[in-house]
Amino acid sequence: MDAKVLARFPAGGPRGSWPAEEYAARRRAEGRSATVVMDLRTDAFLVVTPAREEE
């Protein structure tokens, strides 16, 4: 999947805090496609959008 990273959030956030999910929800409310994925290599949550949508 070709994707553009919109934002990056550390995986070790406070318990009960979901900043990546909240950020993605705001982007979806704006009408953009946004998905949260885990980058195991960097231990971070990434909010991504399909690359073709940004072109």
MISE-157424 format. One record per residue: residue number from 1; residue in one letter; x, y, z of N, C-alpha, C, O, CB in turn. Coordinates in pm, 1 decimal, always signed. Glycine has a CB too. Layout:
   seq   type       n_c1       n_c2       n_c3      ca_c1      ca_c2      ca_c3       c_c1       c_c2       c_c3       o_c1       o_c2       o_c3      cb_c1      cb_c2      cb_c3
   NUM      A          X          Y          Z          X          Y          Z          X          Y          Z          X          Y          Z          X          Y          Z
...
//
This chain:
   seq   type       n_c1       n_c2       n_c3      ca_c1      ca_c2      ca_c3       c_c1       c_c2       c_c3       o_c1       o_c2       o_c3      cb_c1      cb_c2      cb_c3
     1      M      +84.4     -117.5       +0.0       +0.0       +0.0       +0.0      +88.7     +123.4       +0.0     +172.8     +140.1      +88.3      -95.9       +0.0     +121.4
     2      D      +70.1     +209.1      -98.1     +137.4     +338.3      -98.7      +56.1     +431.7      -11.4      -62.8     +453.1      -35.1     +153.6     +395.2     -244.1
     3      A     +121.2     +487.1      +90.0      +50.0     +573.6     +182.2     +136.2     +691.9     +221.6     +259.1     +685.2     +220.4       +6.6     +496.0     +305.9
     4      K      +68.6     +800.1     +256.5     +135.6     +918.8     +307.7     +109.9     +925.2     +457.6       -4.2     +911.3     +501.8      +86.0    +1048.9     +235.4
     5      V     +214.5     +946.0     +535.2     +200.7     +957.6     +679.9     +156.2    +1099.6     +712.5     +224.4    +1196.4     +679.2     +334.4     +922.5     +752.7
     6      L      +41.5    +1110.8     +777.7      -10.8    +1241.4     +818.1      +41.9    +1282.9     +954.8      +66.8    +1401.0     +979.3     -163.3    +1239.1     +819.9
     7      A      +59.1    +1184.0    +1045.1     +104.8    +1214.2    +1180.9     +163.9    +1088.6    +1243.1     +135.5     +976.9    +1200.1      -11.6    +1269.0    +1268.2
     8      R     +245.9    +1108.7    +1343.9     +314.8    +1001.8    +1414.7     +295.6    +1023.4    +1565.1     +311.6    +1135.0    +1614.6     +466.9     +997.8    +1376.9
     9      F     +261.4     +917.0    +1637.0     +238.4     +927.5    +1780.8     +312.4     +814.7    +1852.0     +305.0     +700.2    +1807.6      +86.6     +922.8    +1813.3
    10      P     +383.6     +843.3    +1961.3     +453.5     +737.3    +2034.2     +353.7     +636.7    +2091.8     +243.0     +672.8    +2131.9     +540.0     +797.3    +2147.2
    11      A     +394.6     +511.2    +2095.0     +306.1     +405.4    +2143.4     +291.0     +407.8    +2294.8     +195.4     +350.6    +2347.1     +358.0     +270.1    +2099.6
    12      G     +380.4     +470.7    +2365.1     +377.8     +468.6    +2511.6     +300.2     +581.4    +2574.3     +343.8     +637.0    +2675.1     +515.3     +471.7    +2563.6
    13      G     +187.2     +616.7    +2518.5     +105.8     +725.3    +2574.5      +39.3     +684.4    +2704.8      +41.6     +567.0    +2741.7       -0.4     +769.0    +2474.5
    14      P      -19.9     +780.7    +2774.9      -89.1     +750.3    +2900.3     -202.9     +651.6    +2879.2     -266.2     +650.4    +2773.6     -142.7     +878.0    +2963.3
    15      R     -228.3     +570.4    +2978.1     -335.0     +471.5    +2969.7     -468.7     +541.0    +2945.4     -501.3     +639.9    +3011.0     -340.8     +386.3    +3098.3
    16      G     -545.4     +488.1    +2850.5     -675.3     +545.0    +2817.8     -667.8     +659.7    +2718.4     -770.6     +716.3    +2681.3     -742.1     +591.9    +2942.3
    17      S     -547.2     +694.8    +2675.0     -529.0     +802.8    +2579.2     -506.8     +742.8    +2441.4     -423.6     +653.6    +2424.8     -410.2     +894.3    +2619.7
    18      W     -580.1     +790.7    +2343.8     -570.6     +739.0    +2207.6     -549.5     +853.2    +2108.8     -635.2     +875.8    +2023.4     -696.9     +659.2    +2170.9
    19      P     -438.2     +925.9    +2117.6     -420.2    +1044.2    +2032.6     -419.8    +1013.7    +1883.1     -468.9    +1094.9    +1804.6     -292.1    +1112.5    +2068.6
    20      A     -366.9     +901.3    +1842.1     -365.0     +867.6    +1698.7     -507.0     +843.7    +1648.5     -543.2     +891.1    +1540.8     -276.9     +742.2    +1672.5
    21      E     -586.9     +771.4    +1724.7     -725.9     +745.5    +1686.0     -806.8     +874.7    +1682.5     -890.3     +893.5    +1594.1     -790.7     +645.5    +1782.7
    22      E     -782.3     +963.7    +1778.5     -854.3    +1090.9    +1782.0     -815.5    +1178.4    +1662.9     -901.1    +1243.2    +1602.7     -826.0    +1164.9    +1913.9
    23      Y     -687.6    +1180.3    +1629.2     -640.3    +1258.0    +1514.1     -702.1    +1203.9    +1385.1     -748.8    +1280.8    +1301.1     -485.4    +1254.3    +1505.3
    24      A     -702.2    +1071.0    +1370.0     -760.8    +1009.1    +1250.7     -910.7    +1039.3    +1242.0     -962.5    +1064.3    +1133.2     -737.1     +856.4    +1252.1
    25      A     -979.4    +1037.0    +1354.5    -1123.0    +1066.3    +1355.2    -1149.4    +1209.9    +1309.3    -1245.6    +1235.1    +1236.7    -1182.0    +1043.8    +1496.0
    26      R    -1064.4    +1304.1    +1351.5    -1081.0    +1443.1    +1306.5    -1058.7    +1455.2    +1155.9    -1130.6    +1529.1    +1088.6     -983.5    +1536.0    +1381.7
    27      R     -960.5    +1383.8    +1102.7     -935.5    +1387.9     +957.3    -1054.5    +1328.2     +882.4    -1096.0    +1381.5     +779.5     -804.6    +1310.7     +921.1
    28      R    -1110.2    +1216.9     +933.9    -1226.8    +1156.5     +869.1    -1346.9    +1249.9     +875.2    -1426.1    +1253.6     +780.9    -1261.3    +1022.3     +934.9
    29      A    -1362.5    +1325.6     +983.6    -1472.4    +1422.3     +995.1    -1458.5    +1533.3     +891.2    -1557.6    +1594.1     +850.8    -1476.2    +1482.7    +1136.7
    30      E    -1334.6    +1559.3     +848.3    -1308.1    +1658.1     +742.6    -1329.5    +1599.9     +603.5    -1318.3    +1671.3     +503.8    -1165.6    +1711.0     +754.5
    31      G    -1360.2    +1470.3     +596.3    -1384.0    +1406.1     +468.4    -1261.3    +1339.7     +407.7    -1265.4    +1297.4     +292.2    -1437.0    +1505.4     +373.4
    32      R    -1152.9    +1329.8     +482.6    -1031.2    +1264.9     +433.3    -1028.2    +1120.2     +480.5    -1087.6    +1085.5     +582.6     -904.3    +1340.7     +481.1
    33      S     -959.6    +1038.1     +406.2     -938.7     +899.9     +446.7     -821.1     +898.0     +543.5     -715.8     +954.4     +513.8     -912.9     +806.3     +322.9
    34      A     -837.6     +833.8     +658.9     -729.3     +825.6     +757.0     -739.6     +693.9     +831.7     -846.6     +655.9     +879.2     -733.9     +945.1     +856.1
    35      T     -627.5     +625.2     +841.2     -619.8     +496.2     +908.2     -502.6     +497.9    +1004.7     -399.4     +558.4     +976.1     -605.5     +380.5     +806.0
    36      V     -517.7     +432.2    +1118.5     -408.7     +420.5    +1215.2     -342.2     +284.6    +1196.4     -408.8     +181.1    +1192.6     -460.5     +438.0    +1362.2
    37      V     -210.0     +286.9    +1184.8     -132.3     +163.5    +1174.3      -18.7     +169.7    +1275.5      +21.3     +277.7    +1318.9      -77.1     +142.8    +1029.1
    38      M      +32.9      +52.4    +1312.6     +144.0      +45.0    +1407.3     +272.9      +22.8    +1330.8     +281.6      -68.3    +1248.4     +121.9      -67.8    +1511.2
    39      D     +372.7     +105.2    +1357.3     +506.5      +87.0    +1301.5     +589.6      +19.4    +1410.6     +637.3      +85.6    +1502.8     +571.1     +225.3    +1254.6
    40      L     +606.4     -111.5    +1399.8     +677.5     -186.4    +1502.8     +824.2     -146.8    +1512.6     +882.5     -150.4    +1620.9     +666.6     -334.4    +1475.5
    41      R     +883.8     -109.4    +1400.7    +1025.7      -73.4    +1400.0    +1053.0      +48.2    +1488.7    +1153.7      +52.0    +1559.5    +1072.5      -45.2    +1257.0
    42      T     +963.5     +147.6    +1485.0     +983.4     +269.7    +1563.4     +895.3     +275.9    +1688.1     +902.1     +373.3    +1763.2     +956.5     +390.5    +1477.0
    43      D     +813.1     +174.1    +1711.3     +720.9     +168.8    +1824.7     +633.4     +293.9    +1829.0     +624.8     +362.9    +1930.6     +798.7     +153.5    +1956.7
    44      A     +568.7     +320.9    +1714.7     +483.1     +438.8    +1703.1     +357.4     +404.9    +1624.0     +356.2     +314.3    +1540.7     +559.2     +555.0    +1636.1
    45      F     +252.4     +480.2    +1652.5     +130.3     +470.6    +1573.9     +137.7     +576.3    +1465.5     +172.6     +691.2    +1492.2       +2.5     +488.7    +1662.7
    46      L     +105.1     +537.7    +1343.6     +106.7     +629.6    +1230.6      -35.6     +649.1    +1180.4     -112.0     +553.1    +1170.6     +198.5     +577.1    +1117.1
    47      V      -70.7     +770.6    +1149.1     -198.1     +799.4    +1083.7     -163.0     +819.1     +937.7      -87.0     +909.4     +902.7     -272.6     +926.9    +1146.1
    48      V     -218.9     +733.7     +852.2     -185.0     +735.7     +711.1     -308.5     +756.5     +624.4     -421.6     +730.4     +665.4     -115.1     +606.8     +672.4
    49      T     -282.7     +804.0     +504.1     -386.1     +820.5     +402.7     -331.6     +761.9     +274.1     -210.6     +767.4     +252.0     -427.4     +971.2     +384.6
    50      P     -415.4     +706.2     +188.3     -364.3     +654.1      +61.6     -293.6     +764.2      -17.2     -344.0     +876.1      -26.0     -478.7     +593.8      -21.9
    51      A     -179.0     +733.5      -73.7      -99.4     +832.1     -147.4     -177.8     +891.6     -263.0     -165.1    +1010.8     -290.9      +29.0     +768.6     -199.4
    52      R     -258.0     +811.7     -330.3     -331.7     +860.9     -447.4     -432.6     +968.6     -410.9     -466.6    +1051.1     -495.6     -403.0     +746.0     -516.3
    53      E     -481.6     +970.3     -286.8     -578.2    +1071.2     -243.8     -513.2    +1209.7     -237.5     -581.0    +1310.1     -259.7     -637.2    +1033.8     -106.6
    54      E     -385.4    +1216.9     -208.2     -316.3    +1343.8     -191.5     -275.4    +1405.8     -324.6     -243.7    +1524.6     -328.7     -194.6    +1324.9     -104.7
    55      E     -275.1    +1330.7     -431.6     -227.9    +1381.0     -561.8     -328.5    +1468.3     -628.3     -303.9    +1518.2     -738.2     -193.4    +1267.7     -653.2
//
